[in-house]
Amino acid sequence: MGITRRIFLKGGAMSVVGMAAVPGFLARAAMAADAAQPHRRLVVIFQRGAADGLNIVVPHGEAEYYTMRPTIAIPQGDVIDLDGFFGLHPAMSALKPLWDARELAIVHAAGSPDPTRSHFDAQDFMESGTPGLKSTEDGWLNRALVATGDPQRDAAFRAVALGTALPRMLSGQAPALAVGNVNDFGVAPRNPQAQPLANTFESMYAASVDAVLHGTAQETFDAVKMLKAADPAKYRPAAGVVYPKGRFGDALKQTAQLVKANLGVQVAFTDIGGWDHHVNEGASEGQLGRLLKEFSGSLAAFWQDLGALAAETVVVTMSEFGRTARENGTRGTDHGHANVMFVMGGTVRGGKVYGRWPGLANEQLYEQRDLALTTDFRQIMAEAVARQLGNPRPERVFPGFRNPGSLHLLA
């Protein structure tokens, strides 16, 4: 559906029954689209359940890795080598072309510095952007939007989460939408404990005027009508693009659909669960391998589907913490500490594993059991926020964080 704002306004507005004029925010967005500078965007993906970073990006050049994981280590012959020391799990072959094109970077031994091994607390800290502090009311991705001077800051689809509820990361002062499905426009309440609203946007608007949308409800109502006029059910990905079946693939396909509809999407969020493999994790094949095939295949399809829009897009993945360096007695892994993060984008200085590798010798492990953390996730996100969102005040996005400096992931 890769239509421009001009086409969308001309071809869509007139077909909406009862609309006498184009909504003001869409007109402003159309004028902004004429600007010479591209509209950069940031897509954040959360791997919920604590992914096993050591089996995702494998340190196959370190002997201790194989000593600690006698049944679940990825054999050297199966690893997709990246630089002679690190390599991808064999189920992630879909991402190798992006690595070769230098559009994919990896940061290992990264994550939250908080030592909690609670899924709930760790996810909350990474979404609030204040590790160890439970009193933070808003999310860092929402705060990142508040201070920007983007001309499309009033666009209804500026911040969107593909899922059934608005994530903690997007809660806050800036308006944000949770879209369960682009085709029926289900919008979820900001409060996960609140009673679910009806699927129709009209019902949501009538039931909660500004609790969800902070005064942008009417503009969003207009936007939904116009997007419906474009008949999203008929969306077809770019030629040759096939998304893996499943919720994650569908979410990324719909994210691409919204971006290509040119509605002013500046930040997008989605997540994928199922990473908590305490039992029978598997090595080259098994539970983790099947999930990684869906994960990497969906990312690669999304990237290809964006086409030229990929040049102005950056995708960052994160998980609440990693897994133990040693496998447990049930051929799985338990809750650990540091993990691996992917950064994918047209402006990414890719083809490189960033961060200081701490090693897997017993004395190098965190609490003698986990990969030690050497890169705070906020260092990565602060760079993404500055470069992609133009936020001049990263200290307001991550209060209390002393940034050691840029990793220079982005050009």
C-alpha positions in Angstrom: 0.0 0.0 0.0 3.1 2.2 -0.2 1.1 5.4 -0.8 2.4 8.9 -0.1 0.6 11.4 2.2 -0.5 13.4 -0.9 -2.1 10.3 -2.5 -3.6 9.3 0.8 -5.1 12.7 1.3 -6.4 13.0 -2.3 -7.6 9.4 -2.8 -8.7 8.6 0.8 -10.3 11.8 2.2 -13.0 12.1 -0.5 -14.2 8.6 0.1 -14.9 9.0 3.8 -18.5 9.6 4.2 -19.4 12.7 6.2 -16.0 14.3 6.3 -16.2 17.8 5.0 -12.5 18.6 5.3 -9.2 16.9 5.8 -8.2 16.7 9.5 -5.7 19.4 10.4 -3.1 17.0 11.7 -3.0 15.1 8.4 -2.7 18.3 6.4 0.2 19.3 8.6 1.7 15.8 8.1 1.4 16.2 4.4 3.2 19.5 4.4 5.9 17.9 6.6 6.3 15.1 4.0 7.4 17.7 1.5 10.4 18.7 3.6 13.8 17.7 2.2 14.9 15.8 5.3 13.7 12.3 5.7 11.4 11.4 8.6 13.4 9.1 10.8 11.7 6.5 13.0 12.6 4.0 15.7 11.1 0.6 16.2 11.7 -1.2 19.5 11.1 -4.9 20.0 11.0 -6.6 23.4 11.9 -10.3 23.7 9.9 -11.1 26.8 11.0 -14.0 29.0 14.7 -13.4 29.0 16.3 -14.7 25.8 19.5 -16.8 25.9 21.9 -14.4 24.3 24.8 -16.9 24.5 23.0 -19.2 22.2 21.7 -16.4 20.0 25.0 -14.8 19.3 27.4 -17.6 20.1 31.0 -16.9 21.4 32.2 -20.0 19.5 35.8 -18.8 19.8 35.7 -19.2 23.6 36.4 -22.8 24.9 34.5 -22.1 28.2 31.3 -21.8 26.3 31.4 -25.4 25.2 32.6 -26.6 28.7 29.6 -24.9 30.4 27.0 -26.2 28.0 27.7 -29.8 27.2 24.3 -30.6 25.7 22.9 -27.2 24.5 25.9 -25.4 23.0 25.8 -24.7 19.3 28.4 -26.9 17.6 31.1 -24.8 15.8 30.2 -26.4 12.5 26.6 -25.2 12.8 27.4 -21.6 13.9 26.9 -18.9 11.2 30.3 -17.3 11.7 30.4 -13.5 11.9 33.9 -12.4 12.8 35.8 -15.5 13.8 34.8 -15.3 17.4 31.1 -14.6 17.4 28.4 -16.3 15.3 24.7 -16.5 14.9 22.5 -19.5 15.9 21.9 -21.5 12.7 18.2 -20.7 12.8 19.0 -17.0 12.2 20.3 -17.3 8.7 17.7 -14.8 7.5 19.7 -12.0 9.2 23.1 -12.9 7.7 22.5 -10.8 4.5 21.8 -7.8 6.7 25.0 -8.3 8.5 26.9 -8.7 5.3 25.3 -5.4 4.0 26.4 -3.7 7.2 22.8 -2.9 8.2 22.9 -5.1 11.3 25.1 -4.5 14.4 25.2 -6.5 17.6 25.9 -5.4 21.1 26.9 -8.3 23.4 27.1 -8.3 27.2 24.4 -5.6 27.2 21.3 -5.0 29.3 20.0 -3.5 32.5 22.5 -3.1 35.4 19.9 -4.0 38.0 20.6 -7.4 39.5 17.0 -8.6 39.8 16.1 -12.0 38.4 12.4 -11.2 38.4 10.8 -11.1 35.0 8.2 -8.5 36.1 10.7 -6.2 37.8 13.3 -6.4 35.1 10.9 -5.7 32.3 9.4 -2.8 34.3 12.9 -1.3 34.8 13.8 -1.6 31.1 10.6 -0.1 30.0 10.6 2.8 32.5 14.3 3.4 31.8 15.1 3.7 35.5 16.6 0.4 36.6 16.1 -0.3 40.3 13.5 2.5 40.7 9.9 1.4 40.9 8.3 4.8 41.4 8.8 6.0 37.8 5.3 6.6 36.3 6.1 6.9 32.6 8.1 5.0 30.0 11.4 6.1 28.5 10.1 5.8 24.9 7.2 8.2 25.7 9.6 10.6 27.4 11.8 10.5 24.3 8.9 12.0 22.3 7.9 14.7 24.7 11.0 16.9 24.2 11.3 16.6 20.4 10.4 19.4 18.0 9.2 17.0 15.3 6.6 18.7 13.0 4.5 15.6 13.1 4.2 15.4 16.9 0.4 15.8 16.6 0.0 12.9 14.2 -2.3 10.3 15.7 -0.1 7.4 14.6 3.1 9.1 15.8 3.6 6.5 18.5 2.0 3.1 18.0 2.3 -0.3 19.7 1.2 -3.4 17.8 -0.5 -5.5 20.5 -3.4 -5.8 22.8 -2.3 -3.3 25.4 -0.1 -0.2 25.5 3.3 -1.2 26.8 4.8 0.4 29.9 7.5 1.9 27.6 4.9 4.1 25.8 2.9 5.3 28.8 3.2 8.9 29.6 2.4 12.5 28.5 2.8 12.0 24.7 -0.2 10.4 23.0 0.2 6.8 21.9 -2.0 4.1 20.5 -2.1 0.3 21.0 -3.5 -1.4 17.9 -4.5 -5.0 18.3 -5.1 -5.4 14.6 -4.9 -2.8 11.8 -7.8 -4.3 10.0 -10.3 -3.8 12.8 -8.5 -1.0 14.7 -8.9 -2.4 18.2 -7.3 0.1 20.5 -6.4 -1.0 24.0 -6.6 1.1 27.2 -3.4 2.6 28.7 -4.0 0.8 32.0 -3.5 -3.0 31.6 -5.7 -3.6 34.6 -8.6 -1.6 33.2 -11.6 -3.3 31.7 -11.0 -4.0 28.0 -12.8 -1.7 25.6 -14.8 -2.8 22.6 -12.9 -3.5 19.4 -14.5 -0.6 17.5 -12.7 2.7 17.7 -16.1 4.4 18.0 -16.8 2.5 21.2 -13.4 3.3 22.6 -13.8 7.0 21.8 -17.3 7.1 23.4 -16.2 5.2 26.5 -12.9 7.1 27.3 -12.6 10.5 25.7 -9.1 11.4 26.7 -7.9 8.8 29.2 -6.2 7.0 26.4 -5.5 9.7 23.8 -5.0 12.8 25.9 -7.1 15.1 23.8 -6.2 13.7 20.3 -9.2 11.4 20.2 -11.1 13.2 17.4 -8.1 13.5 15.2 -7.4 9.8 15.7 -11.0 9.0 14.9 -10.6 10.8 11.7 -7.3 9.0 10.9 -8.9 5.6 11.5 -11.6 6.5 9.1 -9.1 7.5 6.5 -7.0 4.5 7.0 -10.0 2.3 6.6 -10.8 4.1 3.3 -7.4 2.8 2.1 -8.8 -0.8 2.7 -5.9 -2.2 4.8 -7.3 -5.7 4.5 -6.0 -5.7 0.9 -2.4 -4.9 2.0 0.2 -7.0 0.3 3.9 -7.0 1.3 6.5 -6.1 -1.2 7.3 -8.6 -4.0 9.0 -11.7 -2.7 8.4 -10.8 1.0 6.9 -13.6 3.1 6.3 -13.1 6.8 6.5 -16.1 9.1 3.2 -17.2 10.4 2.4 -16.1 14.0 1.7 -13.1 16.1 5.1 -11.6 15.8 5.3 -11.8 12.0 1.8 -10.3 11.8 2.7 -7.5 14.1 5.7 -6.6 12.0 3.8 -6.8 8.8 1.2 -4.4 10.2 3.9 -2.1 11.4 5.3 -2.0 7.9 1.8 -1.4 6.6 1.4 1.7 8.9 4.8 3.0 8.0 4.3 2.6 4.3 0.8 4.3 4.6 2.9 7.3 5.5 0.8 8.4 8.5 3.7 9.9 10.4 4.8 6.9 12.5 7.8 8.0 14.4 8.1 5.2 17.0 6.6 1.7 16.9 6.7 -1.1 19.4 5.9 -4.8 19.5 7.1 -7.8 21.5 7.5 -11.5 21.2 7.3 -13.9 24.1 8.4 -17.5 24.8 12.1 -17.1 25.7 12.0 -18.6 29.2 13.6 -21.9 28.5 14.4 -23.6 31.8 13.9 -27.1 30.3 15.0 -28.7 27.0 16.1 -25.5 25.4 17.8 -27.3 22.6 21.0 -26.5 20.7 21.0 -26.1 16.9 17.4 -27.4 16.9 14.7 -27.4 19.5 12.6 -24.8 21.3 15.0 -21.9 21.0 15.8 -22.7 17.4 12.2 -22.7 16.4 11.6 -19.3 18.1 14.7 -17.8 16.6 13.6 -18.8 13.1 10.3 -17.0 13.6 12.1 -14.0 15.2 14.8 -13.6 12.6 12.6 -14.4 9.6 10.1 -11.8 10.7 12.8 -9.1 11.2 14.2 -9.9 7.8 10.8 -9.8 6.1 10.0 -6.5 7.8 13.3 -5.0 6.6 12.7 -6.1 3.0 9.1 -5.0 3.1 10.1 -1.4 4.1 12.1 -1.0 0.9 13.5 2.5 0.6 11.9 3.5 3.9 14.5 1.2 5.6 17.1 3.9 5.1 15.4 6.1 7.6 14.4 3.4 10.1 16.3 1.9 13.0 15.2 -1.3 14.9 16.5 -2.2 18.3 15.8 -5.4 20.2 16.0 -6.0 23.9 15.2 -8.6 26.6 14.9 -8.2 30.4 18.0 -10.2 31.2 20.0 -13.1 29.8 20.4 -16.7 31.0 23.0 -18.5 33.1 26.3 -19.2 31.4 26.0 -22.9 32.5 23.2 -25.1 31.4 21.1 -26.5 34.3 20.2 -30.1 35.1 17.2 -30.1 32.8 19.1 -29.1 29.7 17.9 -25.5 29.9 19.1 -22.3 31.4 18.0 -20.2 34.3 17.6 -16.5 34.9 20.9 -14.7 34.3 22.2 -11.1 33.8 23.7 -9.6 30.6 22.4 -10.4 27.2 22.6 -9.5 23.5 20.9 -6.7 21.6 20.5 -6.2 17.8 20.5 -2.8 16.1 19.3 -2.8 12.5 19.0 0.2 10.3 19.9 2.1 7.2 22.2 4.4 9.2 23.7 1.7 11.4 27.4 1.0 11.3 26.8 -2.7 11.0 28.8 -5.8 10.4 30.4 -5.5 13.8 29.9 -6.8 17.4 30.0 -3.8 19.8 30.7 -3.7 23.5 33.5 -5.2 25.6 33.4 -9.0 25.9 33.9 -9.9 29.6 34.8 -13.6 29.1 33.2 -16.7 30.5 36.0 -17.9 32.8 34.6 -18.5 36.3 36.3 -15.4 37.8 34.9 -13.3 34.9 31.3 -14.2 35.4 28.8 -12.1 37.3 28.2 -13.8 40.7 30.2 -16.7 39.2 27.2 -17.8 37.2 26.2 -15.2 34.5 27.6 -13.2 31.7 28.8 -9.9 33.1 27.3 -6.7 31.9 29.6 -4.2 30.1 27.1 -2.1 28.2 24.1 -0.5 29.8 21.1 -0.7 27.5 20.4 3.0 28.1 23.7 3.9 26.3 22.4 2.2 23.2 18.9 3.7 23.4 20.3 7.2 24.2 22.1 7.2 20.9 19.0 5.9 19.1 16.8 8.6 20.7 19.3 11.4 19.8 19.8 10.3 16.2 16.4 9.0 15.2 14.1 11.2 17.3 16.2 14.3 17.5 15.7 14.4 21.3 18.3 17.0 22.6 17.9 16.0 26.2 18.7 12.3 26.8 19.2 13.0 30.5 15.4 13.6 30.6 14.7 10.4 28.8 16.9 8.4 31.2 17.1 10.4 34.5 20.0 9.5 36.7 21.9 7.8 34.0 25.5 8.9 33.5 26.2 8.1 29.9 29.8 7.1 29.3 29.5 8.2 25.7 28.2 7.1 22.3 29.0 3.7 20.9 28.8 5.2 17.4 26.4 2.6 16.3 24.6 5.1 14.0 26.1 7.3 11.3 
